[in-house]
Amino acid sequence: MRGPAVNLVSVSVTTDGPVQSPLVSGSTVALANTRIDLLFDRYLDPRSVLRQSVCLRSDSVIPTAAEECTGGVFLNPVYNPASRTVSYFIDPGNASPILPAAVHYLTVYRGTGDELGFRAFDGAPLAQAQAFFFDVTDPGGLQPQVPVVDPTDCLLELGTSCGNCHAAQTPLGEAITPAMGLELNPTDRFLATSLRPAHGMSIGSTGNDPLARRPDRFGAGMPVIAPGDPGNSYLLYKMLAREDPAPATLAPGETDRLRAFITGAPMPPSNQLPDTRPRDEGGNPIDLQLYDNINKFIRCIGQ
Ligand code: HEC
Protein backbone atom coordinates (compact mmCIF):
# COMPACT_ATOMS: atom_id res chain seq x y z
CA MET A 1 0.00 0.00 0.00
CA ARG A 2 1.22 3.46 -0.87
CA GLY A 3 1.79 6.19 1.66
CA PRO A 4 1.08 9.89 1.05
CA ALA A 5 2.72 11.95 -1.70
CA VAL A 6 6.28 13.10 -1.14
CA ASN A 7 6.87 16.75 -0.30
CA LEU A 8 9.90 18.80 -1.15
CA VAL A 9 10.64 20.45 2.21
CA SER A 10 13.36 22.82 1.05
CA VAL A 11 15.83 23.62 -1.71
CA SER A 12 19.16 25.25 -1.05
CA VAL A 13 21.95 26.52 -3.25
CA THR A 14 25.50 27.74 -2.65
CA THR A 15 25.66 31.48 -2.06
CA ASP A 16 28.55 33.76 -1.25
CA GLY A 17 30.37 32.63 1.87
CA PRO A 18 30.31 30.05 0.53
CA VAL A 19 27.29 28.65 2.38
CA GLN A 20 24.16 26.67 1.48
CA SER A 21 21.18 29.04 1.64
CA PRO A 22 17.46 28.43 1.12
CA LEU A 23 16.46 29.10 -2.46
CA VAL A 24 13.92 31.92 -2.71
CA SER A 25 12.87 32.45 -6.30
CA GLY A 26 13.62 35.97 -7.43
CA SER A 27 15.92 36.97 -4.56
CA THR A 28 18.59 34.28 -4.23
CA VAL A 29 21.92 34.79 -5.97
CA ALA A 30 23.85 31.54 -6.30
CA LEU A 31 27.55 31.12 -7.00
CA ALA A 32 28.29 29.76 -10.46
CA ASN A 33 29.68 26.53 -8.98
CA THR A 34 26.54 25.98 -6.88
CA ARG A 35 25.50 22.69 -5.41
CA ILE A 36 21.74 22.17 -5.18
CA ASP A 37 20.36 20.37 -2.12
CA LEU A 38 16.81 19.03 -2.09
CA LEU A 39 15.30 17.90 1.23
CA PHE A 40 12.33 15.52 1.06
CA ASP A 41 9.93 14.47 3.82
CA ARG A 42 9.85 10.79 2.84
CA TYR A 43 12.44 8.11 2.07
CA LEU A 44 12.95 8.02 -1.67
CA ASP A 45 13.09 5.17 -4.10
CA PRO A 46 16.84 5.42 -4.85
CA ARG A 47 16.13 4.51 -8.48
CA SER A 48 14.19 7.76 -8.82
CA VAL A 49 17.26 9.77 -7.78
CA LEU A 50 18.59 10.54 -11.23
CA ARG A 51 20.18 13.35 -13.15
CA GLN A 52 16.93 13.50 -15.15
CA SER A 53 14.73 14.00 -12.07
CA VAL A 54 15.48 17.72 -12.23
CA CYS A 55 16.13 20.20 -15.01
CA LEU A 56 18.44 23.19 -14.58
CA ARG A 57 18.85 25.61 -17.45
CA SER A 58 18.75 29.28 -18.31
CA ASP A 59 15.80 28.92 -20.69
CA SER A 60 12.72 30.40 -18.98
CA VAL A 61 10.35 27.91 -20.60
CA ILE A 62 9.55 25.44 -17.79
CA PRO A 63 9.72 21.89 -19.18
CA THR A 64 6.86 19.60 -18.21
CA ALA A 65 8.80 16.36 -18.67
CA ALA A 66 12.43 15.27 -18.52
CA GLU A 67 12.62 14.83 -22.30
CA GLU A 68 11.91 18.54 -22.76
CA CYS A 69 14.98 19.58 -20.79
CA THR A 70 17.10 20.53 -23.80
CA GLY A 71 20.22 22.52 -23.01
CA GLY A 72 20.10 21.47 -19.37
CA VAL A 73 23.14 21.53 -17.08
CA PHE A 74 24.76 18.11 -16.59
CA LEU A 75 24.19 17.30 -12.88
CA ASN A 76 25.34 14.38 -10.73
CA PRO A 77 23.08 13.41 -7.79
CA VAL A 78 24.21 12.07 -4.40
CA TYR A 79 21.46 10.68 -2.16
CA ASN A 80 21.72 10.55 1.63
CA PRO A 81 18.76 8.49 2.98
CA ALA A 82 19.74 9.30 6.58
CA SER A 83 18.98 12.99 6.03
CA ARG A 84 16.62 12.49 3.03
CA THR A 85 18.62 14.92 0.93
CA VAL A 86 19.63 14.74 -2.69
CA SER A 87 22.62 16.92 -3.56
CA TYR A 88 23.22 17.80 -7.19
CA PHE A 89 26.75 18.69 -8.31
CA ILE A 90 27.56 20.21 -11.67
CA ASP A 91 29.53 17.56 -13.55
CA PRO A 92 33.17 18.78 -13.59
CA GLY A 93 33.93 16.74 -16.70
CA ASN A 94 31.39 18.51 -18.83
CA ALA A 95 31.79 21.42 -21.18
CA SER A 96 30.79 24.02 -18.63
CA PRO A 97 31.50 23.04 -15.00
CA ILE A 98 30.61 26.58 -13.94
CA LEU A 99 27.22 28.14 -14.72
CA PRO A 100 27.03 31.27 -16.88
CA ALA A 101 26.08 34.36 -14.86
CA ALA A 102 22.42 34.43 -15.87
CA VAL A 103 19.05 33.60 -14.36
CA HIS A 104 18.64 29.82 -14.05
CA TYR A 105 15.44 27.82 -13.77
CA LEU A 106 15.24 24.64 -11.72
CA THR A 107 12.41 22.18 -12.28
CA VAL A 108 11.90 19.24 -9.92
CA TYR A 109 9.87 16.50 -11.56
CA ARG A 110 7.15 14.32 -10.12
CA GLY A 111 7.95 10.66 -10.74
CA THR A 112 5.06 8.38 -11.57
CA GLY A 113 5.39 4.81 -12.83
CA ASP A 114 6.39 5.93 -16.34
CA GLU A 115 7.62 9.48 -15.86
CA LEU A 116 11.09 10.38 -14.64
CA GLY A 117 11.02 12.24 -11.33
CA PHE A 118 11.05 11.69 -7.59
CA ARG A 119 8.95 9.10 -5.81
CA ALA A 120 8.96 7.52 -2.36
CA PHE A 121 10.30 4.03 -1.65
CA ASP A 122 6.74 2.69 -1.83
CA GLY A 123 6.07 4.34 -5.21
CA ALA A 124 4.09 7.40 -4.03
CA PRO A 125 5.08 10.31 -6.32
CA LEU A 126 6.11 13.84 -5.42
CA ALA A 127 2.98 15.88 -4.59
CA GLN A 128 3.58 18.11 -7.60
CA ALA A 129 6.33 19.19 -9.96
CA GLN A 130 7.94 22.42 -8.77
CA ALA A 131 9.83 25.21 -10.48
CA PHE A 132 12.26 27.75 -9.02
CA PHE A 133 14.53 30.42 -10.40
CA PHE A 134 17.62 32.17 -9.16
CA ASP A 135 20.36 34.54 -10.31
CA VAL A 136 23.87 33.26 -10.81
CA THR A 137 27.01 35.25 -10.11
CA ASP A 138 30.59 34.42 -11.02
CA PRO A 139 33.09 36.36 -8.89
CA GLY A 140 35.92 34.51 -10.71
CA GLY A 141 38.28 31.79 -9.53
CA LEU A 142 35.51 29.31 -8.66
CA GLN A 143 36.32 25.61 -8.77
CA PRO A 144 33.64 23.00 -9.48
CA GLN A 145 32.25 21.48 -6.27
CA VAL A 146 32.60 17.72 -6.01
CA PRO A 147 31.21 15.23 -3.48
CA VAL A 148 33.78 14.89 -0.72
CA VAL A 149 34.47 11.61 1.05
CA ASP A 150 36.68 11.78 4.13
CA PRO A 151 38.89 8.65 4.36
CA THR A 152 38.38 8.55 8.13
CA ASP A 153 34.66 7.82 7.46
CA CYS A 154 35.81 4.31 6.50
CA LEU A 155 37.02 3.70 10.04
CA LEU A 156 33.57 3.59 11.64
CA GLU A 157 33.28 0.81 14.20
CA LEU A 158 29.72 -0.42 14.45
CA GLY A 159 30.73 -2.96 17.02
CA THR A 160 29.99 -0.82 20.02
CA SER A 161 26.21 -0.87 19.57
CA CYS A 162 25.75 -4.02 17.49
CA GLY A 163 28.63 -6.29 18.34
CA ASN A 164 26.96 -8.24 21.12
CA CYS A 165 24.93 -10.06 18.47
CA HIS A 166 26.69 -9.45 15.17
CA ALA A 167 30.12 -10.82 15.89
CA ALA A 168 31.91 -14.15 16.04
CA GLN A 169 32.76 -13.63 19.69
CA THR A 170 31.71 -11.58 22.68
CA PRO A 171 33.92 -8.74 23.95
CA LEU A 172 35.23 -11.31 26.47
CA GLY A 173 36.31 -13.67 23.70
CA GLU A 174 33.52 -16.24 24.06
CA ALA A 175 32.48 -17.72 20.67
CA ILE A 176 28.89 -16.89 19.55
CA THR A 177 26.89 -17.29 16.35
CA PRO A 178 26.47 -13.89 14.65
CA ALA A 179 22.79 -13.04 14.05
CA MET A 180 21.93 -13.66 10.38
CA GLY A 181 25.58 -14.48 9.74
CA LEU A 182 26.25 -10.77 9.82
CA GLU A 183 29.41 -9.66 11.58
CA LEU A 184 29.67 -5.92 12.07
CA ASN A 185 33.03 -5.91 13.75
CA PRO A 186 35.88 -5.70 12.76
CA THR A 187 35.55 -3.88 9.42
CA ASP A 188 37.07 -6.64 7.30
CA ARG A 189 34.57 -9.17 8.67
CA PHE A 190 31.81 -6.63 8.13
CA LEU A 191 32.66 -6.35 4.45
CA ALA A 192 33.05 -10.12 4.17
CA THR A 193 29.55 -10.78 5.55
CA SER A 194 27.48 -7.82 4.29
CA LEU A 195 28.00 -7.72 0.51
CA ARG A 196 25.07 -10.05 -0.16
CA PRO A 197 21.30 -9.69 -0.41
CA ALA A 198 19.72 -9.05 3.00
CA HIS A 199 17.57 -11.91 4.24
CA GLY A 200 14.61 -9.60 4.60
CA MET A 201 14.93 -8.47 1.00
CA SER A 202 15.89 -11.54 -0.98
CA ILE A 203 13.27 -13.96 0.32
CA GLY A 204 10.37 -11.83 1.54
CA SER A 205 8.51 -12.59 4.74
CA THR A 206 7.27 -16.01 3.58
CA GLY A 207 10.75 -17.29 2.93
CA ASN A 208 10.27 -17.70 -0.80
CA ASP A 209 8.41 -14.83 -2.34
CA PRO A 210 9.06 -14.66 -6.08
CA LEU A 211 7.58 -11.14 -6.17
CA ALA A 212 10.35 -9.92 -3.90
CA ARG A 213 12.80 -10.73 -6.68
CA ARG A 214 11.11 -8.47 -9.19
CA PRO A 215 13.85 -6.05 -10.11
CA ASP A 216 11.40 -3.17 -10.52
CA ARG A 217 10.43 -3.20 -6.87
CA PHE A 218 12.20 -1.15 -4.24
CA GLY A 219 14.28 -3.38 -2.04
CA ALA A 220 14.10 -6.54 -4.14
CA GLY A 221 17.42 -8.29 -3.69
CA MET A 222 18.74 -5.25 -1.82
CA PRO A 223 22.17 -5.98 -0.35
CA VAL A 224 22.92 -5.46 3.34
CA ILE A 225 25.52 -2.97 2.14
CA ALA A 226 25.99 -1.63 -1.39
CA PRO A 227 29.41 0.08 -1.17
CA GLY A 228 29.10 3.69 -2.29
CA ASP A 229 25.30 3.52 -2.44
CA PRO A 230 23.59 4.13 0.94
CA GLY A 231 20.17 4.40 -0.75
CA ASN A 232 20.45 0.77 -1.77
CA SER A 233 21.81 -0.52 1.57
CA TYR A 234 19.30 -2.46 3.68
CA LEU A 235 21.30 -2.02 6.88
CA LEU A 236 20.63 1.70 6.89
CA TYR A 237 16.85 1.23 6.51
CA LYS A 238 16.90 -1.44 9.20
CA MET A 239 18.27 1.26 11.51
CA LEU A 240 16.19 4.19 10.20
CA ALA A 241 13.07 2.14 10.94
CA ARG A 242 13.48 3.34 14.52
CA GLU A 243 13.98 7.12 14.00
CA ASP A 244 13.78 8.07 17.63
CA PRO A 245 13.14 10.92 18.07
CA ALA A 246 11.69 11.52 14.57
CA PRO A 247 13.25 14.57 12.88
CA ALA A 248 10.83 17.48 12.38
CA THR A 249 11.09 17.20 8.59
CA LEU A 250 10.03 13.54 8.48
CA ALA A 251 6.46 12.95 7.24
CA PRO A 252 4.11 11.72 10.01
CA GLY A 253 3.87 7.93 10.02
CA GLU A 254 6.97 7.49 7.83
CA THR A 255 8.82 5.37 10.37
CA ASP A 256 5.83 3.01 10.55
CA ARG A 257 5.76 2.74 6.76
CA LEU A 258 9.44 1.90 6.72
CA ARG A 259 8.89 -0.67 9.45
CA ALA A 260 6.27 -2.38 7.32
CA PHE A 261 8.88 -2.73 4.62
CA ILE A 262 11.76 -4.14 6.67
CA THR A 263 11.56 -7.69 7.98
CA GLY A 264 12.02 -8.41 11.69
CA ALA A 265 12.94 -5.78 14.26
CA PRO A 266 14.58 -2.39 13.71
CA MET A 267 18.26 -2.49 14.67
CA PRO A 268 19.57 -2.43 17.30
CA PRO A 269 16.70 -4.10 19.19
CA SER A 270 15.10 -1.88 21.87
CA ASN A 271 16.73 -3.71 24.75
CA GLN A 272 20.16 -3.05 23.26
CA LEU A 273 19.98 0.68 22.53
CA PRO A 274 23.23 2.43 23.31
CA ASP A 275 22.87 4.94 26.14
CA THR A 276 23.51 8.19 24.33
CA ARG A 277 21.33 10.64 26.27
CA PRO A 278 20.14 10.94 29.88
CA ARG A 279 16.68 9.49 30.45
CA ASP A 280 15.24 12.86 31.47
CA GLU A 281 16.00 14.03 27.93
CA GLY A 282 13.58 11.62 26.36
CA GLY A 283 14.57 8.13 27.34
CA ASN A 284 17.20 6.12 25.55
CA PRO A 285 17.06 7.00 21.86
CA ILE A 286 19.68 6.01 19.37
CA ASP A 287 22.05 8.83 18.48
CA LEU A 288 20.75 10.36 15.22
CA GLN A 289 24.34 11.17 14.31
CA LEU A 290 24.98 7.44 14.00
CA TYR A 291 22.72 7.25 10.91
CA ASP A 292 24.70 9.95 9.21
CA ASN A 293 27.97 8.26 10.12
CA ILE A 294 26.76 5.00 8.61
CA ASN A 295 25.70 6.86 5.47
CA LYS A 296 29.23 8.29 5.20
CA PHE A 297 30.79 4.92 5.95
CA ILE A 298 28.86 3.25 3.11
CA ARG A 299 29.94 5.97 0.69
CA CYS A 300 33.53 5.77 1.88
CA ILE A 301 33.94 2.00 1.43
CA GLY A 302 32.68 2.44 -2.14
CA GLN A 303 35.64 4.66 -3.07
C1 HEC B 1 20.37 -8.15 20.72
C2 HEC B 1 21.02 -8.67 19.55
C3 HEC B 1 21.22 -7.72 18.37
C4 HEC B 1 21.82 -6.48 18.36
C5 HEC B 1 22.43 -5.69 19.52
C6 HEC B 1 21.80 -6.05 16.97
N1 HEC B 1 21.20 -7.00 16.19
FE1 HEC B 1 20.94 -6.91 14.16
N2 HEC B 1 19.92 -8.67 14.18
C7 HEC B 1 19.69 -9.44 15.32
C8 HEC B 1 18.80 -10.54 14.96
C9 HEC B 1 18.28 -11.61 15.94
C10 HEC B 1 18.52 -10.41 13.57
C11 HEC B 1 17.60 -11.30 12.73
C12 HEC B 1 16.12 -10.95 13.03
C13 HEC B 1 15.68 -9.61 12.51
O1 HEC B 1 16.02 -9.22 11.39
O2 HEC B 1 14.94 -8.92 13.24
C14 HEC B 1 19.25 -9.24 13.11
C15 HEC B 1 19.26 -8.78 11.81
C16 HEC B 1 19.99 -7.70 11.36
C17 HEC B 1 20.10 -7.29 9.97
C18 HEC B 1 19.45 -7.97 8.78
C19 HEC B 1 20.45 -8.89 8.12
C20 HEC B 1 19.87 -9.61 6.92
O3 HEC B 1 20.61 -10.32 6.26
O4 HEC B 1 18.67 -9.43 6.63
C21 HEC B 1 20.86 -6.17 9.93
C22 HEC B 1 21.27 -5.38 8.70
C23 HEC B 1 21.25 -5.87 11.30
N3 HEC B 1 20.70 -6.82 12.14
C24 HEC B 1 22.03 -4.80 11.67
C25 HEC B 1 22.31 -4.44 12.98
C26 HEC B 1 22.99 -3.22 13.37
C27 HEC B 1 23.54 -2.20 12.39
C28 HEC B 1 23.06 -3.22 14.73
C29 HEC B 1 23.64 -2.15 15.64
C30 HEC B 1 23.20 -0.79 15.43
C31 HEC B 1 22.42 -4.45 15.21
N4 HEC B 1 21.96 -5.16 14.12
C32 HEC B 1 22.32 -4.83 16.54
C33 HEC B 1 20.17 -9.21 16.58
C34 HEC B 1 20.83 -8.04 17.00
Boltz pocket constraint, residues with backbone or C-beta under 6 A from the ligand:
constraints:
  - pocket:
      binder: B
      contacts: [[A, 158], [A, 161], [A, 162], [A, 163], [A, 164], [A, 165], [A, 166], [A, 179], [A, 180], [A, 182], [A, 184], [A, 197], [A, 198], [A, 199], [A, 200], [A, 201], [A, 224], [A, 234], [A, 235], [A, 238], [A, 239], [A, 263], [A, 264], [A, 265], [A, 266], [A, 267], [A, 268], [A, 269], [A, 272]]
      max_distance: 6.0
